[in-house]
Each structure stands twice: as C-alpha cells, then as structure tokens.
Amino acid sequence: MTSNATFLAERLNSEPSASQITKELKLKLLSKCYIQENSPQKVVLLLRSNLSEDNVYMYALCCFQTSKLDEAERAILKFPVLSAETNFLLGQICEKQCRMPEAINFYSKALSLNRTLWVAYEKLCKLGSFIDPRQAFVGNTSHNPLIGSNIGNWGIQNNKQKPDEISEMMITLGKPIQLLSQYSIDEALTAFKNLPEPQRNSGWALCQIGRCYFEKYDFPNAVEYFAKAFQVEPQRIEDLDFYSSSLWYEKKNSELCYVLHNCLKNFYYSPQTWVIAGNFFSLQKERETAIKCFTRAIQLNPFYTYAYALCGHEYLANEDFEQARSHYESAHNIDPRQYTALWGLGSMYFKQEKFTQSLQCYKAARTINPNSSILLTYLGVNYKSLNNLSEAINCFESAIKLDKKNPLPRFQLGILLSQMNRDSDALRYLEGLCQENSKESHLYIQIGKIYAKLGHPEKALKFYNDAQELNPKNQNEIKNLIEQLHGNSSFPIIP
C-alpha cells in the first residue's frame, strides 16, 4: 500500500498549509512515503529548499544514501543541537571520507547521547577506539530512548526487565565484541560461550563464534558454528561471506554451491551473495569469473573491504600485481584496520622479492592483529629472506607459543635451524611435527635431507621411501635425492 500512501501524501502536500508546523508535518509525511518506496533522491529534491531542525536528519540520511556526503554534512551542521542519530550519521560520513579521528568523535558523542546505540559501539570497536562497555552502556536513564517509550514499557512489563538489566545485557554483549575487534580471540571465544543461553544460541552469537574460529584458522569449527547460525536464522545474510570463505578453505564444494544457490534465490542484490559466488568460482580455479563476482560485490557496495581484499587475492594468484595492489590499497584506505589487506600487500611484495616493502606491510598488519600465529610466521619467513636469522627465529618461536597446534612455524623453524647447522634442534621440531602430520610427504623429505647431511644414510633412505609412498608425484625429486645419497655412501638403494 506504499503507492497509495504516497499518492495521498502528495495530494495533502498540494493543499495550502495553515501554519509552518502543518507544512513541515506534511513534508515529513511525504518524505517517509518516498523513503518507504526506496526513493531517497525524491526526498533530497523535496526537502532541499524546505530544511528544518525537524526534518534535517531525514534529508541528510537520503543525501548519504545517494552519495551526496558533503551536502549531508553541511545540512546537519546548520543546526546547533545534534541528536544521537545525527551524530551517528556524521560519523558514517566521516568514515566514508576516511576522516577516522572525526568519525570516532561523532560515534562517541552518539553513544553518549543514546546508551542503547549498539551500532555506534560496534563502529568504535571497528575503528580501534575501545571503550569499557560499562562506561559505554551505563548512564543516565534519560539518555535511554527505550525508557518511557512503548518499546521500553513493553519490555519491562512483559519480560520484567528493569533499565539496569537492559544495560547489563548490553555490557555482556559488548565485552566479547570488543575482544574480537582487538583480536584477543581465545578470550573472545570464552566470553561468547559464556553468554546467557538465549543470546548464546542466537544466530548473531553463533556467527561471532564462527568468526573467532575463522580468525584462528580453525576452519572445521568455523564451518560448524556458521552452519548452526544459518539454521537458527535462515533469513540472515550477515557473515555469510565469512562462512563461504571457511567452506573455501575446507574445499567443501557442494556445501558452498548450496549456500550460493540459496543466496542467489533469496538475496540476489546483496553484495555478500557475490562474494560467495566469487569464493565458489575461486575454488574451481576459475579466477577470471571469481574476479567478476567480487567486482560485482564492490559495485553493489563500494565500501565492502572484504570484497576488495578477496579480489586482490585473485589478482595476486594471477600475478597481476598492479590490480592486486590497487584492490589491497582500496581496502586499507576504506578500513585502516583491515589487516588482511596489509597482509595481501606484504605477500605481493614478497612474491616480487621486494623484501623490505613486504616486511613493512607484515609489521603494519601485526600491529593490528598481534595474536596471529600465521601472520607472525610470514614475518619470520620475511626476516629469513633478509638474512636476519635471529629475528626470524624469534618470530617462529613466538608463533609457536601463540598457537602450539599450528604446524607452519615449527616447519619453518626446523628448516632454518638445519640451514644454520643446528641439525639436532631441527630434527626435534620436524620429527615431532612428523608424528602429528604423518601424511605430509615434504616433512619426510626434509628429515631425510638432515639425516643425509649428518651421515646417516639408512635413516635418510627410510624417510625418502616413506615420502614417496605418501606422494608418488614426488618420485623424480626423491629419486635424485636417493641417487645423491648413494653417491655419498656405500648404502644400497632399495628399488
């Protein structure tokens, strides 16, 4: 019935107004009808010459939605008293213009005026401004728009929930989100899993737990929690992009295809749908099609940093370094705390053997996420390439402490120690890793090389043969190693 409401509001607006107040009420009613029919540009044209303190937020919001950011800001700042909503909108404008300190200031003001403005708290966490949740959500109840309203009264009457209990719930939810934004993943996981049961089993909380496992590179658990979340809330589109990336890492082609089919059916014009499509085609190694899908996601949302980063990964895989750099830098400019974009830039420079530039990018990424064992391993490999072996060892050892289950830093440390002729230390790491990852043929090859170097051809040969059984594709490499072994000793070769 939106079109009928719009027709009547337009007829009403054509009638003479008895007072300025009546005129503003009619303009506001017609503007709401235009917003309901998804025509923000009509609101801009309608209100541009009829601005008032009462309708400025609606006008500025529609300017924002039509990318008229400067016009929106000028309109808001004409009026001295700003509500929580207008402060939040100013924060969004500044964020889109990469004016992050100003954005933080406006989001903070918005939250101080409305203690239930969760989105402002989320934005502050995203931008790296971390406020104690108790300070953020506890304040004068007059600042809480729910108190005294129909919504607030309904909640108190039906749920027996007092105002301080509402604040307590916000604090309980705010702490784990802050920890996740700080990449204190283990603490965030504990906090999310300790939420009250109704909240813990919601689609939102299950997705946040999935995100925690995603950041830990524990993709089986990430897939499990994301799947639970979308069973609970099938209407949810948020976080489906990270679910699809988890499925990509797990190479779950059929599950990813199912998610994509569902999104194309129900959320065709959502940018997340096209990221999921990009991940699907990336898994098939159809990189050009994947790039087209990620580009479509960016067209639908030009500020979608994750789509920029994933598109950069595809260009990097194609060794199109210029396009990769452009997409990574776009992601980083939109969100300076998008550490995966910096990581991608580092990987690009490393691939080009520009080790000084890659080191700077990896270090910058680590200032944002200091708790990533994988990122620290990449940093160690970079130091190794610069022949700074002591720093490389420090990075690998720190990465092992951060995540004892991560095999990559132990493997890299074992290789480096062997190259430094610390072979017994190298064997300690590599053989321990071999027991945990008994199907990794390259581990057996490296251990065999060390035993050959130490003058133990019989042990070396055993590991070479085991490696060949695990992966027959390495036959030529292993044959050459065995021939070298035979040339250096009288130990017979087993055919």
RAJO-V105313 format. One record per residue. N is the residue number from 1. RES is the residue in three letters. BURIAL is # if it has 9 or more other C-alpha atoms within 8 Angstrom, else .. Layout:
# RAJO-V105313
((N | RES | BURIAL) (N | RES | BURIAL))
This chain:
# RAJO-V105313
((1 | MET | .) (2 | THR | .) (3 | SER | .) (4 | ASN | .) (5 | ALA | #) (6 | THR | #) (7 | PHE | .) (8 | LEU | .) (9 | ALA | #) (10 | GLU | #) (11 | ARG | .) (12 | LEU | .) (13 | ASN | #) (14 | SER | .) (15 | GLU | .) (16 | PRO | .) (17 | SER | .) (18 | ALA | .) (19 | SER | .) (20 | GLN | .) (21 | ILE | .) (22 | THR | #) (23 | LYS | #) (24 | GLU | #) (25 | LEU | .) (26 | LYS | #) (27 | LEU | #) (28 | LYS | #) (29 | LEU | #) (30 | LEU | #) (31 | SER | #) (32 | LYS | .) (33 | CYS | #) (34 | TYR | #) (35 | ILE | #) (36 | GLN | .) (37 | GLU | .) (38 | ASN | .) (39 | SER | #) (40 | PRO | #) (41 | GLN | #) (42 | LYS | #) (43 | VAL | #) (44 | VAL | #) (45 | LEU | .) (46 | LEU | #) (47 | LEU | #) (48 | ARG | .) (49 | SER | .) (50 | ASN | .) (51 | LEU | #) (52 | SER | .) (53 | GLU | .) (54 | ASP | .) (55 | ASN | #) (56 | VAL | #) (57 | TYR | #) (58 | MET | .) (59 | TYR | #) (60 | ALA | #) (61 | LEU | #) (62 | CYS | #) (63 | CYS | #) (64 | PHE | #) (65 | GLN | .) (66 | THR | .) (67 | SER | .) (68 | LYS | #) (69 | LEU | #) (70 | ASP | .) (71 | GLU | #) (72 | ALA | #) (73 | GLU | #) (74 | ARG | .) (75 | ALA | #) (76 | ILE | #) (77 | LEU | .) (78 | LYS | .) (79 | PHE | .) (80 | PRO | .) (81 | VAL | .) (82 | LEU | #) (83 | SER | .) (84 | ALA | #) (85 | GLU | #) (86 | THR | #) (87 | ASN | #) (88 | PHE | #) (89 | LEU | #) (90 | LEU | #) (91 | GLY | #) (92 | GLN | #) (93 | ILE | #) (94 | CYS | #) (95 | GLU | #) (96 | LYS | #) (97 | GLN | .) (98 | CYS | .) (99 | ARG | #) (100 | MET | #) (101 | PRO | .) (102 | GLU | #) (103 | ALA | #) (104 | ILE | #) (105 | ASN | #) (106 | PHE | #) (107 | TYR | #) (108 | SER | #) (109 | LYS | #) (110 | ALA | #) (111 | LEU | #) (112 | SER | #) (113 | LEU | #) (114 | ASN | #) (115 | ARG | #) (116 | THR | #) (117 | LEU | #) (118 | TRP | #) (119 | VAL | .) (120 | ALA | #) (121 | TYR | #) (122 | GLU | #) (123 | LYS | #) (124 | LEU | #) (125 | CYS | #) (126 | LYS | #) (127 | LEU | #) (128 | GLY | #) (129 | SER | .) (130 | PHE | .) (131 | ILE | .) (132 | ASP | .) (133 | PRO | #) (134 | ARG | .) (135 | GLN | .) (136 | ALA | #) (137 | PHE | #) (138 | VAL | #) (139 | GLY | .) (140 | ASN | .) (141 | THR | .) (142 | SER | .) (143 | HIS | #) (144 | ASN | #) (145 | PRO | #) (146 | LEU | #) (147 | ILE | #) (148 | GLY | .) (149 | SER | .) (150 | ASN | .) (151 | ILE | .) (152 | GLY | #) (153 | ASN | #) (154 | TRP | #) (155 | GLY | #) (156 | ILE | #) (157 | GLN | .) (158 | ASN | .) (159 | ASN | .) (160 | LYS | .) (161 | GLN | #) (162 | LYS | .) (163 | PRO | #) (164 | ASP | .) (165 | GLU | .) (166 | ILE | #) (167 | SER | #) (168 | GLU | #) (169 | MET | .) (170 | MET | #) (171 | ILE | #) (172 | THR | #) (173 | LEU | #) (174 | GLY | #) (175 | LYS | #) (176 | PRO | #) (177 | ILE | #) (178 | GLN | #) (179 | LEU | #) (180 | LEU | #) (181 | SER | #) (182 | GLN | #) (183 | TYR | #) (184 | SER | #) (185 | ILE | #) (186 | ASP | .) (187 | GLU | #) (188 | ALA | #) (189 | LEU | #) (190 | THR | .) (191 | ALA | #) (192 | PHE | #) (193 | LYS | .) (194 | ASN | .) (195 | LEU | #) (196 | PRO | .) (197 | GLU | .) (198 | PRO | .) (199 | GLN | .) (200 | ARG | #) (201 | ASN | .) (202 | SER | #) (203 | GLY | #) (204 | TRP | .) (205 | ALA | #) (206 | LEU | #) (207 | CYS | #) (208 | GLN | #) (209 | ILE | #) (210 | GLY | #) (211 | ARG | #) (212 | CYS | #) (213 | TYR | #) (214 | PHE | #) (215 | GLU | #) (216 | LYS | .) (217 | TYR | .) (218 | ASP | #) (219 | PHE | #) (220 | PRO | .) (221 | ASN | #) (222 | ALA | #) (223 | VAL | #) (224 | GLU | #) (225 | TYR | #) (226 | PHE | #) (227 | ALA | #) (228 | LYS | #) (229 | ALA | #) (230 | PHE | #) (231 | GLN | .) (232 | VAL | .) (233 | GLU | #) (234 | PRO | .) (235 | GLN | .) (236 | ARG | .) (237 | ILE | .) (238 | GLU | .) (239 | ASP | .) (240 | LEU | #) (241 | ASP | #) (242 | PHE | #) (243 | TYR | #) (244 | SER | #) (245 | SER | #) (246 | SER | #) (247 | LEU | #) (248 | TRP | #) (249 | TYR | .) (250 | GLU | .) (251 | LYS | .) (252 | LYS | #) (253 | ASN | #) (254 | SER | .) (255 | GLU | .) (256 | LEU | #) (257 | CYS | #) (258 | TYR | .) (259 | VAL | #) (260 | LEU | #) (261 | HIS | .) (262 | ASN | #) (263 | CYS | #) (264 | LEU | #) (265 | LYS | .) (266 | ASN | .) (267 | PHE | #) (268 | TYR | .) (269 | TYR | .) (270 | SER | #) (271 | PRO | #) (272 | GLN | #) (273 | THR | #) (274 | TRP | #) (275 | VAL | #) (276 | ILE | #) (277 | ALA | #) (278 | GLY | #) (279 | ASN | #) (280 | PHE | #) (281 | PHE | #) (282 | SER | #) (283 | LEU | #) (284 | GLN | .) (285 | LYS | .) (286 | GLU | #) (287 | ARG | #) (288 | GLU | .) (289 | THR | #) (290 | ALA | #) (291 | ILE | #) (292 | LYS | #) (293 | CYS | #) (294 | PHE | #) (295 | THR | #) (296 | ARG | #) (297 | ALA | #) (298 | ILE | #) (299 | GLN | .) (300 | LEU | #) (301 | ASN | .) (302 | PRO | .) (303 | PHE | .) (304 | TYR | #) (305 | THR | #) (306 | TYR | .) (307 | ALA | #) (308 | TYR | #) (309 | ALA | #) (310 | LEU | #) (311 | CYS | #) (312 | GLY | #) (313 | HIS | #) (314 | GLU | #) (315 | TYR | #) (316 | LEU | #) (317 | ALA | .) (318 | ASN | .) (319 | GLU | .) (320 | ASP | #) (321 | PHE | #) (322 | GLU | .) (323 | GLN | #) (324 | ALA | #) (325 | ARG | #) (326 | SER | #) (327 | HIS | #) (328 | TYR | #) (329 | GLU | #) (330 | SER | #) (331 | ALA | #) (332 | HIS | #) (333 | ASN | .) (334 | ILE | #) (335 | ASP | #) (336 | PRO | #) (337 | ARG | #) (338 | GLN | #) (339 | TYR | #) (340 | THR | .) (341 | ALA | #) (342 | LEU | #) (343 | TRP | #) (344 | GLY | #) (345 | LEU | #) (346 | GLY | #) (347 | SER | #) (348 | MET | #) (349 | TYR | #) (350 | PHE | #) (351 | LYS | .) (352 | GLN | .) (353 | GLU | .) (354 | LYS | #) (355 | PHE | #) (356 | THR | .) (357 | GLN | #) (358 | SER | #) (359 | LEU | #) (360 | GLN | #) (361 | CYS | #) (362 | TYR | #) (363 | LYS | #) (364 | ALA | #) (365 | ALA | #) (366 | ARG | #) (367 | THR | .) (368 | ILE | #) (369 | ASN | #) (370 | PRO | .) (371 | ASN | #) (372 | SER | #) (373 | SER | #) (374 | ILE | #) (375 | LEU | #) (376 | LEU | #) (377 | THR | #) (378 | TYR | #) (379 | LEU | #) (380 | GLY | #) (381 | VAL | #) (382 | ASN | #) (383 | TYR | #) (384 | LYS | #) (385 | SER | .) (386 | LEU | .) (387 | ASN | .) (388 | ASN | #) (389 | LEU | .) (390 | SER | .) (391 | GLU | #) (392 | ALA | #) (393 | ILE | #) (394 | ASN | #) (395 | CYS | #) (396 | PHE | #) (397 | GLU | #) (398 | SER | #) (399 | ALA | #) (400 | ILE | #) (401 | LYS | .) (402 | LEU | #) (403 | ASP | .) (404 | LYS | .) (405 | LYS | .) (406 | ASN | #) (407 | PRO | .) (408 | LEU | .) (409 | PRO | #) (410 | ARG | #) (411 | PHE | #) (412 | GLN | #) (413 | LEU | #) (414 | GLY | #) (415 | ILE | #) (416 | LEU | #) (417 | LEU | #) (418 | SER | #) (419 | GLN | .) (420 | MET | .) (421 | ASN | .) (422 | ARG | #) (423 | ASP | #) (424 | SER | .) (425 | ASP | #) (426 | ALA | #) (427 | LEU | #) (428 | ARG | #) (429 | TYR | #) (430 | LEU | #) (431 | GLU | #) (432 | GLY | #) (433 | LEU | #) (434 | CYS | #) (435 | GLN | .) (436 | GLU | .) (437 | ASN | .) (438 | SER | .) (439 | LYS | .) (440 | GLU | #) (441 | SER | #) (442 | HIS | .) (443 | LEU | #) (444 | TYR | #) (445 | ILE | #) (446 | GLN | #) (447 | ILE | #) (448 | GLY | #) (449 | LYS | #) (450 | ILE | #) (451 | TYR | #) (452 | ALA | #) (453 | LYS | .) (454 | LEU | .) (455 | GLY | .) (456 | HIS | #) (457 | PRO | #) (458 | GLU | .) (459 | LYS | #) (460 | ALA | #) (461 | LEU | #) (462 | LYS | #) (463 | PHE | #) (464 | TYR | #) (465 | ASN | #) (466 | ASP | #) (467 | ALA | #) (468 | GLN | #) (469 | GLU | .) (470 | LEU | #) (471 | ASN | #) (472 | PRO | .) (473 | LYS | .) (474 | ASN | #) (475 | GLN | #) (476 | ASN | .) (477 | GLU | .) (478 | ILE | #) (479 | LYS | .) (480 | ASN | .) (481 | LEU | #) (482 | ILE | #) (483 | GLU | #) (484 | GLN | .) (485 | LEU | #) (486 | HIS | #) (487 | GLY | .) (488 | ASN | .) (489 | SER | .) (490 | SER | .) (491 | PHE | .) (492 | PRO | .) (493 | ILE | .) (494 | ILE | .) (495 | PRO | .))
